[in-house]
Amino acid sequence: MIVLCTYSLQESRTVDMIDVARAHQCTIALRNGNWEFIETPELKQAKREIRRLNSALDILSKPFPGH
């Protein structure tokens, strides 16, 4: 499921925007005319763990020499 939450910058304080970014796994924000994708540290760690496990699976899925 993908959910889009929008917030008015004119009605929000900086601390509110930080709280919103922390409450979601990722945030997309328009900054200086460019869109930025902001991830939480937990999401970044989960992606690293997935890459690590995929690498281990790649190694284990290959036949061992002589077997």
PDBQT receptor file of N, H, CA, C and O in Angstrom, charges set to zero:
ATOM      1  N   MET A   1       0.837  -1.148   0.000  1.00  0.00    +0.000 N 
ATOM      2  CA  MET A   1       0.000   0.000   0.000  1.00  0.00    +0.000 C 
ATOM      3  C   MET A   1       0.902   1.237   0.000  1.00  0.00    +0.000 C 
ATOM      4  O   MET A   1       1.875   1.308   0.750  1.00  0.00    +0.000 OA
ATOM      5  N   ILE A   2       0.574   2.177  -0.826  1.00  0.00    +0.000 N 
ATOM      6  H   ILE A   2      -0.217   2.118  -1.435  1.00  0.00    +0.000 HD
ATOM      7  CA  ILE A   2       1.282   3.456  -0.851  1.00  0.00    +0.000 C 
ATOM      8  C   ILE A   2       0.293   4.527  -0.425  1.00  0.00    +0.000 C 
ATOM      9  O   ILE A   2      -0.812   4.624  -0.958  1.00  0.00    +0.000 OA
ATOM     10  N   VAL A   3       0.706   5.320   0.536  1.00  0.00    +0.000 N 
ATOM     11  H   VAL A   3       1.604   5.241   0.970  1.00  0.00    +0.000 HD
ATOM     12  CA  VAL A   3      -0.150   6.385   1.053  1.00  0.00    +0.000 C 
ATOM     13  C   VAL A   3       0.587   7.697   0.898  1.00  0.00    +0.000 C 
ATOM     14  O   VAL A   3       1.780   7.786   1.186  1.00  0.00    +0.000 OA
ATOM     15  N   LEU A   4      -0.106   8.693   0.453  1.00  0.00    +0.000 N 
ATOM     16  H   LEU A   4      -1.076   8.622   0.219  1.00  0.00    +0.000 HD
ATOM     17  CA  LEU A   4       0.482  10.012   0.294  1.00  0.00    +0.000 C 
ATOM     18  C   LEU A   4      -0.070  10.923   1.380  1.00  0.00    +0.000 C 
ATOM     19  O   LEU A   4      -1.282  11.107   1.487  1.00  0.00    +0.000 OA
ATOM     20  N   CYS A   5       0.808  11.484   2.173  1.00  0.00    +0.000 N 
ATOM     21  H   CYS A   5       1.793  11.334   2.086  1.00  0.00    +0.000 HD
ATOM     22  CA  CYS A   5       0.431  12.452   3.192  1.00  0.00    +0.000 C 
ATOM     23  C   CYS A   5       0.979  13.803   2.758  1.00  0.00    +0.000 C 
ATOM     24  O   CYS A   5       2.155  13.907   2.411  1.00  0.00    +0.000 OA
ATOM     25  N   THR A   6       0.169  14.811   2.772  1.00  0.00    +0.000 N 
ATOM     26  H   THR A   6      -0.787  14.726   3.054  1.00  0.00    +0.000 HD
ATOM     27  CA  THR A   6       0.636  16.144   2.394  1.00  0.00    +0.000 C 
ATOM     28  C   THR A   6       0.482  17.085   3.584  1.00  0.00    +0.000 C 
ATOM     29  O   THR A   6      -0.436  16.942   4.393  1.00  0.00    +0.000 OA
ATOM     30  N   TYR A   7       1.374  18.026   3.674  1.00  0.00    +0.000 N 
ATOM     31  H   TYR A   7       2.119  18.142   3.017  1.00  0.00    +0.000 HD
ATOM     32  CA  TYR A   7       1.376  18.974   4.781  1.00  0.00    +0.000 C 
ATOM     33  C   TYR A   7       1.664  20.370   4.230  1.00  0.00    +0.000 C 
ATOM     34  O   TYR A   7       2.511  20.545   3.354  1.00  0.00    +0.000 OA
ATOM     35  N   SER A   8       0.967  21.327   4.744  1.00  0.00    +0.000 N 
ATOM     36  H   SER A   8       0.279  21.185   5.456  1.00  0.00    +0.000 HD
ATOM     37  CA  SER A   8       1.177  22.704   4.325  1.00  0.00    +0.000 C 
ATOM     38  C   SER A   8       2.389  23.280   5.048  1.00  0.00    +0.000 C 
ATOM     39  O   SER A   8       2.423  23.320   6.278  1.00  0.00    +0.000 OA
ATOM     40  N   LEU A   9       3.367  23.719   4.293  1.00  0.00    +0.000 N 
ATOM     41  H   LEU A   9       3.338  23.686   3.294  1.00  0.00    +0.000 HD
ATOM     42  CA  LEU A   9       4.549  24.311   4.906  1.00  0.00    +0.000 C 
ATOM     43  C   LEU A   9       4.228  25.646   5.560  1.00  0.00    +0.000 C 
ATOM     44  O   LEU A   9       4.858  26.026   6.547  1.00  0.00    +0.000 OA
ATOM     45  N   GLN A  10       3.255  26.353   5.015  1.00  0.00    +0.000 N 
ATOM     46  H   GLN A  10       2.743  26.045   4.213  1.00  0.00    +0.000 HD
ATOM     47  CA  GLN A  10       2.884  27.650   5.585  1.00  0.00    +0.000 C 
ATOM     48  C   GLN A  10       2.227  27.502   6.946  1.00  0.00    +0.000 C 
ATOM     49  O   GLN A  10       2.293  28.412   7.772  1.00  0.00    +0.000 OA
ATOM     50  N   GLU A  11       1.592  26.357   7.184  1.00  0.00    +0.000 N 
ATOM     51  H   GLU A  11       1.539  25.617   6.513  1.00  0.00    +0.000 HD
ATOM     52  CA  GLU A  11       0.882  26.127   8.448  1.00  0.00    +0.000 C 
ATOM     53  C   GLU A  11       1.719  25.348   9.456  1.00  0.00    +0.000 C 
ATOM     54  O   GLU A  11       1.279  25.142  10.587  1.00  0.00    +0.000 OA
ATOM     55  N   SER A  12       2.916  24.911   9.070  1.00  0.00    +0.000 N 
ATOM     56  H   SER A  12       3.273  25.079   8.151  1.00  0.00    +0.000 HD
ATOM     57  CA  SER A  12       3.719  24.044   9.927  1.00  0.00    +0.000 C 
ATOM     58  C   SER A  12       5.008  24.721  10.369  1.00  0.00    +0.000 C 
ATOM     59  O   SER A  12       5.575  25.563   9.673  1.00  0.00    +0.000 OA
ATOM     60  N   ARG A  13       5.446  24.316  11.560  1.00  0.00    +0.000 N 
ATOM     61  H   ARG A  13       4.986  23.632  12.126  1.00  0.00    +0.000 HD
ATOM     62  CA  ARG A  13       6.740  24.778  12.058  1.00  0.00    +0.000 C 
ATOM     63  C   ARG A  13       7.810  23.779  11.639  1.00  0.00    +0.000 C 
ATOM     64  O   ARG A  13       7.496  22.663  11.227  1.00  0.00    +0.000 OA
ATOM     65  N   THR A  14       9.048  24.172  11.743  1.00  0.00    +0.000 N 
ATOM     66  H   THR A  14       9.303  25.079  12.078  1.00  0.00    +0.000 HD
ATOM     67  CA  THR A  14      10.160  23.288  11.375  1.00  0.00    +0.000 C 
ATOM     68  C   THR A  14      10.116  22.001  12.178  1.00  0.00    +0.000 C 
ATOM     69  O   THR A  14      10.308  20.918  11.624  1.00  0.00    +0.000 OA
ATOM     70  N   VAL A  15       9.870  22.102  13.458  1.00  0.00    +0.000 N 
ATOM     71  H   VAL A  15       9.715  22.981  13.908  1.00  0.00    +0.000 HD
ATOM     72  CA  VAL A  15       9.824  20.918  14.312  1.00  0.00    +0.000 C 
ATOM     73  C   VAL A  15       8.709  19.970  13.860  1.00  0.00    +0.000 C 
ATOM     74  O   VAL A  15       8.850  18.753  13.983  1.00  0.00    +0.000 OA
ATOM     75  N   ASP A  16       7.610  20.509  13.343  1.00  0.00    +0.000 N 
ATOM     76  H   ASP A  16       7.495  21.498  13.244  1.00  0.00    +0.000 HD
ATOM     77  CA  ASP A  16       6.534  19.663  12.824  1.00  0.00    +0.000 C 
ATOM     78  C   ASP A  16       7.008  18.864  11.614  1.00  0.00    +0.000 C 
ATOM     79  O   ASP A  16       6.696  17.679  11.491  1.00  0.00    +0.000 OA
ATOM     80  N   MET A  17       7.754  19.500  10.730  1.00  0.00    +0.000 N 
ATOM     81  H   MET A  17       8.007  20.462  10.830  1.00  0.00    +0.000 HD
ATOM     82  CA  MET A  17       8.253  18.817   9.534  1.00  0.00    +0.000 C 
ATOM     83  C   MET A  17       9.248  17.716   9.903  1.00  0.00    +0.000 C 
ATOM     84  O   MET A  17       9.260  16.654   9.279  1.00  0.00    +0.000 OA
ATOM     85  N   ILE A  18      10.071  17.964  10.900  1.00  0.00    +0.000 N 
ATOM     86  H   ILE A  18      10.061  18.827  11.406  1.00  0.00    +0.000 HD
ATOM     87  CA  ILE A  18      11.017  16.938  11.360  1.00  0.00    +0.000 C 
ATOM     88  C   ILE A  18      10.260  15.757  11.938  1.00  0.00    +0.000 C 
ATOM     89  O   ILE A  18      10.608  14.606  11.675  1.00  0.00    +0.000 OA
ATOM     90  N   ASP A  19       9.224  16.032  12.728  1.00  0.00    +0.000 N 
ATOM     91  H   ASP A  19       8.942  16.967  12.942  1.00  0.00    +0.000 HD
ATOM     92  CA  ASP A  19       8.410  14.952  13.295  1.00  0.00    +0.000 C 
ATOM     93  C   ASP A  19       7.735  14.129  12.196  1.00  0.00    +0.000 C 
ATOM     94  O   ASP A  19       7.664  12.904  12.291  1.00  0.00    +0.000 OA
ATOM     95  N   VAL A  20       7.251  14.789  11.172  1.00  0.00    +0.000 N 
ATOM     96  H   VAL A  20       7.309  15.785  11.095  1.00  0.00    +0.000 HD
ATOM     97  CA  VAL A  20       6.609  14.085  10.056  1.00  0.00    +0.000 C 
ATOM     98  C   VAL A  20       7.623  13.182   9.359  1.00  0.00    +0.000 C 
ATOM     99  O   VAL A  20       7.326  12.021   9.078  1.00  0.00    +0.000 OA
ATOM    100  N   ALA A  21       8.799  13.695   9.082  1.00  0.00    +0.000 N 
ATOM    101  H   ALA A  21       9.041  14.639   9.310  1.00  0.00    +0.000 HD
ATOM    102  CA  ALA A  21       9.829  12.899   8.407  1.00  0.00    +0.000 C 
ATOM    103  C   ALA A  21      10.225  11.685   9.241  1.00  0.00    +0.000 C 
ATOM    104  O   ALA A  21      10.470  10.612   8.689  1.00  0.00    +0.000 OA
ATOM    105  N   ARG A  22      10.290  11.838  10.544  1.00  0.00    +0.000 N 
ATOM    106  H   ARG A  22      10.091  12.710  10.992  1.00  0.00    +0.000 HD
ATOM    107  CA  ARG A  22      10.661  10.718  11.423  1.00  0.00    +0.000 C 
ATOM    108  C   ARG A  22       9.547   9.686  11.529  1.00  0.00    +0.000 C 
ATOM    109  O   ARG A  22       9.818   8.498  11.703  1.00  0.00    +0.000 OA
ATOM    110  N   ALA A  23       8.296  10.128  11.426  1.00  0.00    +0.000 N 
ATOM    111  H   ALA A  23       8.076  11.093  11.285  1.00  0.00    +0.000 HD
ATOM    112  CA  ALA A  23       7.149   9.230  11.594  1.00  0.00    +0.000 C 
ATOM    113  C   ALA A  23       6.937   8.328  10.380  1.00  0.00    +0.000 C 
ATOM    114  O   ALA A  23       6.266   7.301  10.485  1.00  0.00    +0.000 OA
ATOM    115  N   HIS A  24       7.494   8.695   9.242  1.00  0.00    +0.000 N 
ATOM    116  H   HIS A  24       8.039   9.529   9.156  1.00  0.00    +0.000 HD
ATOM    117  CA  HIS A  24       7.319   7.926   8.012  1.00  0.00    +0.000 C 
ATOM    118  C   HIS A  24       8.640   7.253   7.639  1.00  0.00    +0.000 C 
ATOM    119  O   HIS A  24       9.713   7.728   8.013  1.00  0.00    +0.000 OA
ATOM    120  N   GLN A  25       8.556   6.150   6.902  1.00  0.00    +0.000 N 
ATOM    121  H   GLN A  25       7.685   5.764   6.598  1.00  0.00    +0.000 HD
ATOM    122  CA  GLN A  25       9.780   5.452   6.489  1.00  0.00    +0.000 C 
ATOM    123  C   GLN A  25      10.583   6.282   5.504  1.00  0.00    +0.000 C 
ATOM    124  O   GLN A  25      11.812   6.217   5.477  1.00  0.00    +0.000 OA
ATOM    125  N   CYS A  26       9.893   7.048   4.713  1.00  0.00    +0.000 N 
ATOM    126  H   CYS A  26       8.895   7.101   4.735  1.00  0.00    +0.000 HD
ATOM    127  CA  CYS A  26      10.587   7.917   3.769  1.00  0.00    +0.000 C 
ATOM    128  C   CYS A  26       9.741   9.162   3.529  1.00  0.00    +0.000 C 
ATOM    129  O   CYS A  26       8.529   9.173   3.745  1.00  0.00    +0.000 OA
ATOM    130  N   THR A  27      10.412  10.189   3.084  1.00  0.00    +0.000 N 
ATOM    131  H   THR A  27      11.396  10.181   2.910  1.00  0.00    +0.000 HD
ATOM    132  CA  THR A  27       9.759  11.461   2.822  1.00  0.00    +0.000 C 
ATOM    133  C   THR A  27      10.303  12.006   1.510  1.00  0.00    +0.000 C 
ATOM    134  O   THR A  27      11.496  11.903   1.224  1.00  0.00    +0.000 OA
ATOM    135  N   ILE A  28       9.418  12.580   0.725  1.00  0.00    +0.000 N 
ATOM    136  H   ILE A  28       8.448  12.663   0.956  1.00  0.00    +0.000 HD
ATOM    137  CA  ILE A  28       9.836  13.252  -0.496  1.00  0.00    +0.000 C 
ATOM    138  C   ILE A  28       9.499  14.723  -0.306  1.00  0.00    +0.000 C 
ATOM    139  O   ILE A  28       8.361  15.083  -0.003  1.00  0.00    +0.000 OA
ATOM    140  N   ALA A  29      10.503  15.559  -0.489  1.00  0.00    +0.000 N 
ATOM    141  H   ALA A  29      11.427  15.267  -0.735  1.00  0.00    +0.000 HD
ATOM    142  CA  ALA A  29      10.312  16.992  -0.237  1.00  0.00    +0.000 C 
ATOM    143  C   ALA A  29      10.864  17.797  -1.409  1.00  0.00    +0.000 C 
ATOM    144  O   ALA A  29      11.874  17.435  -2.011  1.00  0.00    +0.000 OA
ATOM    145  N   LEU A  30      10.189  18.879  -1.713  1.00  0.00    +0.000 N 
ATOM    146  H   LEU A  30       9.368  19.173  -1.224  1.00  0.00    +0.000 HD
ATOM    147  CA  LEU A  30      10.660  19.803  -2.740  1.00  0.00    +0.000 C 
ATOM    148  C   LEU A  30      11.536  20.836  -2.049  1.00  0.00    +0.000 C 
ATOM    149  O   LEU A  30      11.078  21.581  -1.183  1.00  0.00    +0.000 OA
ATOM    150  N   ARG A  31      12.813  20.869  -2.449  1.00  0.00    +0.000 N 
ATOM    151  H   ARG A  31      13.185  20.264  -3.153  1.00  0.00    +0.000 HD
ATOM    152  CA  ARG A  31      13.775  21.772  -1.813  1.00  0.00    +0.000 C 
ATOM    153  C   ARG A  31      14.547  22.504  -2.904  1.00  0.00    +0.000 C 
ATOM    154  O   ARG A  31      15.216  21.883  -3.730  1.00  0.00    +0.000 OA
ATOM    155  N   ASN A  32      14.448  23.806  -2.896  1.00  0.00    +0.000 N 
ATOM    156  H   ASN A  32      13.904  24.310  -2.224  1.00  0.00    +0.000 HD
ATOM    157  CA  ASN A  32      15.126  24.638  -3.895  1.00  0.00    +0.000 C 
ATOM    158  C   ASN A  32      14.802  24.199  -5.322  1.00  0.00    +0.000 C 
ATOM    159  O   ASN A  32      15.669  24.213  -6.197  1.00  0.00    +0.000 OA
ATOM    160  N   GLY A  33      13.558  23.812  -5.545  1.00  0.00    +0.000 N 
ATOM    161  H   GLY A  33      12.855  23.801  -4.834  1.00  0.00    +0.000 HD
ATOM    162  CA  GLY A  33      13.122  23.421  -6.879  1.00  0.00    +0.000 C 
ATOM    163  C   GLY A  33      13.440  21.994  -7.270  1.00  0.00    +0.000 C 
ATOM    164  O   GLY A  33      13.107  21.575  -8.378  1.00  0.00    +0.000 OA
ATOM    165  N   ASN A  34      14.079  21.231  -6.385  1.00  0.00    +0.000 N 
ATOM    166  H   ASN A  34      14.349  21.571  -5.484  1.00  0.00    +0.000 HD
ATOM    167  CA  ASN A  34      14.438  19.836  -6.660  1.00  0.00    +0.000 C 
ATOM    168  C   ASN A  34      13.767  18.915  -5.646  1.00  0.00    +0.000 C 
ATOM    169  O   ASN A  34      13.668  19.243  -4.463  1.00  0.00    +0.000 OA
ATOM    170  N   TRP A  35      13.308  17.760  -6.123  1.00  0.00    +0.000 N 
ATOM    171  H   TRP A  35      13.388  17.494  -7.084  1.00  0.00    +0.000 HD
ATOM    172  CA  TRP A  35      12.708  16.776  -5.235  1.00  0.00    +0.000 C 
ATOM    173  C   TRP A  35      13.810  15.966  -4.559  1.00  0.00    +0.000 C 
ATOM    174  O   TRP A  35      14.747  15.512  -5.215  1.00  0.00    +0.000 OA
ATOM    175  N   GLU A  36      13.693  15.790  -3.249  1.00  0.00    +0.000 N 
ATOM    176  H   GLU A  36      12.931  16.159  -2.716  1.00  0.00    +0.000 HD
ATOM    177  CA  GLU A  36      14.653  14.995  -2.480  1.00  0.00    +0.000 C 
ATOM    178  C   GLU A  36      13.928  13.842  -1.803  1.00  0.00    +0.000 C 
ATOM    179  O   GLU A  36      12.842  14.010  -1.247  1.00  0.00    +0.000 OA
ATOM    180  N   PHE A  37      14.549  12.669  -1.859  1.00  0.00    +0.000 N 
ATOM    181  H   PHE A  37      15.430  12.532  -2.310  1.00  0.00    +0.000 HD
ATOM    182  CA  PHE A  37      14.034  11.472  -1.202  1.00  0.00    +0.000 C 
ATOM    183  C   PHE A  37      14.798  11.305   0.105  1.00  0.00    +0.000 C 
ATOM    184  O   PHE A  37      16.017  11.135   0.091  1.00  0.00    +0.000 OA
ATOM    185  N   ILE A  38      14.103  11.351   1.221  1.00  0.00    +0.000 N 
ATOM    186  H   ILE A  38      13.112  11.489   1.233  1.00  0.00    +0.000 HD
ATOM    187  CA  ILE A  38      14.735  11.290   2.538  1.00  0.00    +0.000 C 
ATOM    188  C   ILE A  38      14.292   9.996   3.226  1.00  0.00    +0.000 C 
ATOM    189  O   ILE A  38      13.097   9.752   3.394  1.00  0.00    +0.000 OA
ATOM    190  N   GLU A  39      15.258   9.176   3.619  1.00  0.00    +0.000 N 
ATOM    191  H   GLU A  39      16.229   9.374   3.483  1.00  0.00    +0.000 HD
ATOM    192  CA  GLU A  39      14.962   7.911   4.283  1.00  0.00    +0.000 C 
ATOM    193  C   GLU A  39      15.297   7.994   5.760  1.00  0.00    +0.000 C 
ATOM    194  O   GLU A  39      16.204   8.724   6.160  1.00  0.00    +0.000 OA
ATOM    195  N   THR A  40      14.562   7.246   6.568  1.00  0.00    +0.000 N 
ATOM    196  H   THR A  40      13.824   6.653   6.243  1.00  0.00    +0.000 HD
ATOM    197  CA  THR A  40      14.887   7.152   7.988  1.00  0.00    +0.000 C 
ATOM    198  C   THR A  40      16.112   6.245   8.146  1.00  0.00    +0.000 C 
ATOM    199  O   THR A  40      16.386   5.421   7.274  1.00  0.00    +0.000 OA
ATOM    200  N   PRO A  41      16.839   6.391   9.235  1.00  0.00    +0.000 N 
ATOM    201  CA  PRO A  41      17.980   5.490   9.481  1.00  0.00    +0.000 C 
ATOM    202  C   PRO A  41      17.551   4.018   9.515  1.00  0.00    +0.000 C 
ATOM    203  O   PRO A  41      18.305   3.142   9.091  1.00  0.00    +0.000 OA
ATOM    204  N   GLU A  42      16.352   3.749  10.014  1.00  0.00    +0.000 N 
ATOM    205  H   GLU A  42      15.739   4.461  10.358  1.00  0.00    +0.000 HD
ATOM    206  CA  GLU A  42      15.867   2.371  10.080  1.00  0.00    +0.000 C 
ATOM    207  C   GLU A  42      15.670   1.791   8.678  1.00  0.00    +0.000 C 
ATOM    208  O   GLU A  42      16.001   0.629   8.441  1.00  0.00    +0.000 OA
ATOM    209  N   LEU A  43      15.137   2.583   7.751  1.00  0.00    +0.000 N 
ATOM    210  H   LEU A  43      14.868   3.527   7.944  1.00  0.00    +0.000 HD
ATOM    211  CA  LEU A  43      14.957   2.110   6.385  1.00  0.00    +0.000 C 
ATOM    212  C   LEU A  43      16.301   1.879   5.711  1.00  0.00    +0.000 C 
ATOM    213  O   LEU A  43      16.471   0.896   4.991  1.00  0.00    +0.000 OA
ATOM    214  N   LYS A  44      17.249   2.764   5.934  1.00  0.00    +0.000 N 
ATOM    215  H   LYS A  44      17.111   3.563   6.520  1.00  0.00    +0.000 HD
ATOM    216  CA  LYS A  44      18.586   2.581   5.369  1.00  0.00    +0.000 C 
ATOM    217  C   LYS A  44      19.221   1.294   5.896  1.00  0.00    +0.000 C 
ATOM    218  O   LYS A  44      19.835   0.549   5.131  1.00  0.00    +0.000 OA
ATOM    219  N   GLN A  45      19.079   1.030   7.188  1.00  0.00    +0.000 N 
ATOM    220  H   GLN A  45      18.581   1.635   7.808  1.00  0.00    +0.000 HD
ATOM    221  CA  GLN A  45      19.627  -0.189   7.790  1.00  0.00    +0.000 C 
ATOM    222  C   GLN A  45      18.942  -1.422   7.211  1.00  0.00    +0.000 C 
ATOM    223  O   GLN A  45      19.604  -2.421   6.928  1.00  0.00    +0.000 OA
ATOM    224  N   ALA A  46      17.638  -1.364   7.034  1.00  0.00    +0.000 N 
ATOM    225  H   ALA A  46      17.101  -0.552   7.264  1.00  0.00    +0.000 HD
ATOM    226  CA  ALA A  46      16.910  -2.499   6.461  1.00  0.00    +0.000 C 
ATOM    227  C   ALA A  46      17.384  -2.782   5.041  1.00  0.00    +0.000 C 
ATOM    228  O   ALA A  46      17.534  -3.946   4.668  1.00  0.00    +0.000 OA
ATOM    229  N   LYS A  47      17.622  -1.756   4.250  1.00  0.00    +0.000 N 
ATOM    230  H   LYS A  47      17.501  -0.811   4.553  1.00  0.00    +0.000 HD
ATOM    231  CA  LYS A  47      18.124  -1.942   2.885  1.00  0.00    +0.000 C 
ATOM    232  C   LYS A  47      19.519  -2.565   2.892  1.00  0.00    +0.000 C 
ATOM    233  O   LYS A  47      19.818  -3.430   2.068  1.00  0.00    +0.000 OA
ATOM    234  N   ARG A  48      20.371  -2.128   3.820  1.00  0.00    +0.000 N 
ATOM    235  H   ARG A  48      20.128  -1.426   4.490  1.00  0.00    +0.000 HD
ATOM    236  CA  ARG A  48      21.714  -2.718   3.926  1.00  0.00    +0.000 C 
ATOM    237  C   ARG A  48      21.615  -4.203   4.283  1.00  0.00    +0.000 C 
ATOM    238  O   ARG A  48      22.342  -5.026   3.727  1.00  0.00    +0.000 OA
ATOM    239  N   GLU A  49      20.727  -4.539   5.201  1.00  0.00    +0.000 N 
ATOM    240  H   GLU A  49      20.137  -3.870   5.653  1.00  0.00    +0.000 HD
ATOM    241  CA  GLU A  49      20.555  -5.931   5.622  1.00  0.00    +0.000 C 
ATOM    242  C   GLU A  49      20.020  -6.776   4.465  1.00  0.00    +0.000 C 
ATOM    243  O   GLU A  49      20.454  -7.914   4.286  1.00  0.00    +0.000 OA
ATOM    244  N   ILE A  50      19.106  -6.249   3.696  1.00  0.00    +0.000 N 
ATOM    245  H   ILE A  50      18.754  -5.324   3.841  1.00  0.00    +0.000 HD
ATOM    246  CA  ILE A  50      18.584  -6.976   2.533  1.00  0.00    +0.000 C 
ATOM    247  C   ILE A  50      19.702  -7.236   1.526  1.00  0.00    +0.000 C 
ATOM    248  O   ILE A  50      19.808  -8.338   0.988  1.00  0.00    +0.000 OA
ATOM    249  N   ARG A  51      20.535  -6.228   1.271  1.00  0.00    +0.000 N 
ATOM    250  H   ARG A  51      20.448  -5.333   1.708  1.00  0.00    +0.000 HD
ATOM    251  CA  ARG A  51      21.664  -6.422   0.340  1.00  0.00    +0.000 C 
ATOM    252  C   ARG A  51      22.621  -7.491   0.872  1.00  0.00    +0.000 C 
ATOM    253  O   ARG A  51      23.103  -8.329   0.109  1.00  0.00    +0.000 OA
ATOM    254  N   ARG A  52      22.896  -7.464   2.180  1.00  0.00    +0.000 N 
ATOM    255  H   ARG A  52      22.504  -6.784   2.800  1.00  0.00    +0.000 HD
ATOM    256  CA  ARG A  52      23.799  -8.443   2.785  1.00  0.00    +0.000 C 
ATOM    257  C   ARG A  52      23.230  -9.850   2.648  1.00  0.00    +0.000 C 
ATOM    258  O   ARG A  52      23.950 -10.781   2.287  1.00  0.00    +0.000 OA
ATOM    259  N   LEU A  53      21.951 -10.007   2.933  1.00  0.00    +0.000 N 
ATOM    260  H   LEU A  53      21.366  -9.251   3.227  1.00  0.00    +0.000 HD
ATOM    261  CA  LEU A  53      21.321 -11.326   2.839  1.00  0.00    +0.000 C 
ATOM    262  C   LEU A  53      21.235 -11.804   1.396  1.00  0.00    +0.000 C 
ATOM    263  O   LEU A  53      21.405 -12.993   1.128  1.00  0.00    +0.000 OA
ATOM    264  N   ASN A  54      20.975 -10.899   0.471  1.00  0.00    +0.000 N 
ATOM    265  H   ASN A  54      20.837  -9.933   0.689  1.00  0.00    +0.000 HD
ATOM    266  CA  ASN A  54      20.951 -11.278  -0.945  1.00  0.00    +0.000 C 
ATOM    267  C   ASN A  54      22.324 -11.744  -1.407  1.00  0.00    +0.000 C 
ATOM    268  O   ASN A  54      22.428 -12.689  -2.188  1.00  0.00    +0.000 OA
ATOM    269  N   SER A  55      23.378 -11.088  -0.929  1.00  0.00    +0.000 N 
ATOM    270  H   SER A  55      23.293 -10.320  -0.294  1.00  0.00    +0.000 HD
ATOM    271  CA  SER A  55      24.736 -11.508  -1.280  1.00  0.00    +0.000 C 
ATOM    272  C   SER A  55      25.017 -12.909  -0.742  1.00  0.00    +0.000 C 
ATOM    273  O   SER A  55      25.599 -13.740  -1.439  1.00  0.00    +0.000 OA
ATOM    274  N   ALA A  56      24.604 -13.167   0.490  1.00  0.00    +0.000 N 
ATOM    275  H   ALA A  56      24.131 -12.492   1.056  1.00  0.00    +0.000 HD
ATOM    276  CA  ALA A  56      24.803 -14.492   1.085  1.00  0.00    +0.000 C 
ATOM    277  C   ALA A  56      24.005 -15.535   0.309  1.00  0.00    +0.000 C 
ATOM    278  O   ALA A  56      24.500 -16.638   0.077  1.00  0.00    +0.000 OA
ATOM    279  N   LEU A  57      22.794 -15.209  -0.091  1.00  0.00    +0.000 N 
ATOM    280  H   LEU A  57      22.392 -14.313   0.098  1.00  0.00    +0.000 HD
ATOM    281  CA  LEU A  57      21.963 -16.137  -0.862  1.00  0.00    +0.000 C 
ATOM    282  C   LEU A  57      22.599 -16.436  -2.214  1.00  0.00    +0.000 C 
ATOM    283  O   LEU A  57      22.569 -17.579  -2.672  1.00  0.00    +0.000 OA
ATOM    284  N   ASP A  58      23.175 -15.422  -2.858  1.00  0.00    +0.000 N 
ATOM    285  H   ASP A  58      23.199 -14.494  -2.486  1.00  0.00    +0.000 HD
ATOM    286  CA  ASP A  58      23.868 -15.629  -4.134  1.00  0.00    +0.000 C 
ATOM    287  C   ASP A  58      25.015 -16.619  -3.972  1.00  0.00    +0.000 C 
ATOM    288  O   ASP A  58      25.195 -17.513  -4.798  1.00  0.00    +0.000 OA
ATOM    289  N   ILE A  59      25.782 -16.454  -2.908  1.00  0.00    +0.000 N 
ATOM    290  H   ILE A  59      25.635 -15.727  -2.236  1.00  0.00    +0.000 HD
ATOM    291  CA  ILE A  59      26.926 -17.344  -2.663  1.00  0.00    +0.000 C 
ATOM    292  C   ILE A  59      26.442 -18.761  -2.385  1.00  0.00    +0.000 C 
ATOM    293  O   ILE A  59      26.986 -19.724  -2.925  1.00  0.00    +0.000 OA
ATOM    294  N   LEU A  60      25.418 -18.889  -1.542  1.00  0.00    +0.000 N 
ATOM    295  H   LEU A  60      24.975 -18.107  -1.104  1.00  0.00    +0.000 HD
ATOM    296  CA  LEU A  60      24.938 -20.218  -1.155  1.00  0.00    +0.000 C 
ATOM    297  C   LEU A  60      24.188 -20.932  -2.277  1.00  0.00    +0.000 C 
ATOM    298  O   LEU A  60      24.077 -22.158  -2.255  1.00  0.00    +0.000 OA
ATOM    299  N   SER A  61      23.676 -20.195  -3.247  1.00  0.00    +0.000 N 
ATOM    300  H   SER A  61      23.766 -19.199  -3.265  1.00  0.00    +0.000 HD
ATOM    301  CA  SER A  61      22.910 -20.821  -4.327  1.00  0.00    +0.000 C 
ATOM    302  C   SER A  61      23.804 -21.391  -5.440  1.00  0.00    +0.000 C 
ATOM    303  O   SER A  61      23.322 -22.104  -6.320  1.00  0.00    +0.000 OA
ATOM    304  N   LYS A  62      25.098 -21.077  -5.396  1.00  0.00    +0.000 N 
ATOM    305  H   LYS A  62      25.489 -20.498  -4.681  1.00  0.00    +0.000 HD
ATOM    306  CA  LYS A  62      26.026 -21.597  -6.391  1.00  0.00    +0.000 C 
ATOM    307  C   LYS A  62      26.527 -22.967  -5.960  1.00  0.00    +0.000 C 
ATOM    308  O   LYS A  62      26.740 -23.201  -4.770  1.00  0.00    +0.000 OA
ATOM    309  N   PRO A  63      26.717 -23.880  -6.917  1.00  0.00    +0.000 N 
ATOM    310  CA  PRO A  63      27.218 -25.208  -6.539  1.00  0.00    +0.000 C 
ATOM    311  C   PRO A  63      28.650 -25.122  -6.015  1.00  0.00    +0.000 C 
ATOM    312  O   PRO A  63      29.454 -24.309  -6.470  1.00  0.00    +0.000 OA
ATOM    313  N   PHE A  64      28.935 -25.979  -5.055  1.00  0.00    +0.000 N 
ATOM    314  H   PHE A  64      28.281 -26.640  -4.686  1.00  0.00    +0.000 HD
ATOM    315  CA  PHE A  64      30.280 -26.047  -4.505  1.00  0.00    +0.000 C 
ATOM    316  C   PHE A  64      31.167 -26.837  -5.450  1.00  0.00    +0.000 C 
ATOM    317  O   PHE A  64      30.716 -27.825  -6.030  1.00  0.00    +0.000 OA
ATOM    318  N   PRO A  65      32.416 -26.427  -5.620  1.00  0.00    +0.000 N 
ATOM    319  CA  PRO A  65      33.323 -27.179  -6.492  1.00  0.00    +0.000 C 
ATOM    320  C   PRO A  65      33.457 -28.624  -6.030  1.00  0.00    +0.000 C 
ATOM    321  O   PRO A  65      33.674 -28.890  -4.848  1.00  0.00    +0.000 OA
ATOM    322  N   GLY A  66      33.326 -29.558  -6.974  1.00  0.00    +0.000 N 
ATOM    323  H   GLY A  66      33.150 -29.342  -7.934  1.00  0.00    +0.000 HD
ATOM    324  CA  GLY A  66      33.488 -30.967  -6.666  1.00  0.00    +0.000 C 
ATOM    325  C   GLY A  66      32.230 -31.638  -6.128  1.00  0.00    +0.000 C 
ATOM    326  O   GLY A  66      32.267 -32.822  -5.792  1.00  0.00    +0.000 OA
ATOM    327  N   HIS A  67      31.150 -30.932  -6.041  1.00  0.00    +0.000 N 
ATOM    328  H   HIS A  67      31.120 -29.970  -6.314  1.00  0.00    +0.000 HD
ATOM    329  CA  HIS A  67      29.910 -31.536  -5.514  1.00  0.00    +0.000 C 
ATOM    330  C   HIS A  67      28.785 -31.371  -6.499  1.00  0.00    +0.000 C 
ATOM    331  O   HIS A  67      27.666 -31.812  -6.236  1.00  0.00    +0.000 OA
TER     332      HIS A  67
